[in-house]
Amino acid sequence: MVGDIVSLVFDWSALHPLTTGSGTGGVLRRQPEDFVVQEVPLYALAGEGEHLFAEVRKTGHTTAHVIRLLAAELGVRERDIGVAGLKDRHAVTTQWLSLPGKVERRLEALALEGVEVVQVTRHTNKLGMGHLSGNRFEIRVREAGGSTDQAREVMATLAAQGVPNYFGPQRFGLGGVNAEEGLRVLRGESRVKDPRVRRFLTSSVQSMVFNRFLSLRLERGVFSSLLRGDMAKKHDTGGVFQVEDPLTEGERAARGEVSATGTLFGKKVRPLNFEAGALEAEALAAFGLEAGAFASRRGDRRLTRVFLDEGSVTAEDDGFRVAFNLPRGSFATSVLREIMKTNVDTLAPADQDDDAEGDE
């Protein structure tokens, strides 16, 4: 019931889906090769410059773990290694890292279990967080009871209408309980002292409120349309503007040119107003929160929907394989949840130093 305090434990069943139907069911991550992620660079590399760029394929390591291993093996500081996004341990993932040029010969002799250097080149600047266009996913769904045609139908809907840009379970820790401790941090009741861990925990609360706001939009039928007071974002340029005339701007939203954003609350971001603000306040109130609770955070805006491309579904003996591209910051589990209609990855081990597919 709206107005009741809802659970802060992540649960897909509490989040409204875009598509209807029973879903295919199935199992993910029987082995690392079932979940393959390829980072898509933001820009072409120059082939020359003072920074060494290495494309690395890893299995059984988080990105942070690989950085620690490389720093020790190559004799550099961890902060000298640049990365565009964070990738999961429980997958086969390929991404670019930047390194000081002086380690080239040591890199050639590198031998780390589960880490393969695919190619090496040079560039003029260090790689920074967020310097990626997105990710290419190839994921095998095993033991699926539903048909491949079901999966293709859902993929077609997502390609046309957009993917609900939910934060996936990787954001909320094993068992989805990080937001509970994050709320204690916001209230000054937590015993956690590490500033980095405290930020991680409070970001889980931000994410939970965003997910609630997005779920309400889907429930109320305003996922692909706009409300007065929305802060909408242009998909081509990234420009953000306030919606004053939802009917006129709604035509652009229907064409997939613009989409509403949700607030990741913090001191640098204003809450929404008018009808959009009322919906946002409802999402906050569901957890007994107000915007001022997040004064310790900087804040940001996040698109409520993203568009996948180059999507495909291929039949396998015991299920199917899906492939698609998503822009950075989006979670593949949001796509898989729509197809499978299960509690996708909620019980999978989560990496606290890693937002998995999130690349946040």
Secondary structure, DSSP 4 states (H G I P E B T S, - for coil): -TTSPPP-S--GGGS--SS-S-----B--SSGGGEEEEEEESS---S-SSEEEEEEEEES--HHHHHHHHHHHHT--GGGSEES----SSSEEEEEEEEEGGGHHHHHT--BTTEEEEEEEEESS---TT-EEEEEEEEEEES--S-HHHHHHHHHHHHHH-EE----GGGG-GGG-HHHHHHHHHTT------HHHHHHHHHHHHHHHHHHHHHHHHHHT-SSS--TT-EEEETTT--EEE-S-HHHHHHHHHTTSEEEEEEE-STTSPPP-HHHHHHHHHHHHTTT--GGGGTTS--EEEESEE--EEEEEEEETTEEEEEEEEETT--HHHHHHHHH-S-TTTTS---TT--GGG--
